[in-house]
Every structure is written in C-alpha cells, then in structure tokens.
Amino acid sequence: KEGSNWGKKIEFNTRFENVFHNHKPLNEEV
C-alpha cells in the first residue's frame, strides 16, 4: 500500500521541489 504511494509521491515531490525550491508543500506532513 505505502510502496505504490511512495513511488508516486517521490516522483511528485521531486517535480515539486524542482519548481518550489524555497516553498515546501505539505506533502511531507501528509
């Protein structure tokens, strides 16, 4: 369950981090 979610989250986080260098989404908290 978490494995599949993590894979997608990592890809999303990587793209988000690239766009939001200073702004960090609440993705880590969720």
HELIX and SHEET records of a PDB file:
HELIX    1   1 GLU A    2  VAL A   19  1                                  18    
END                                                                             
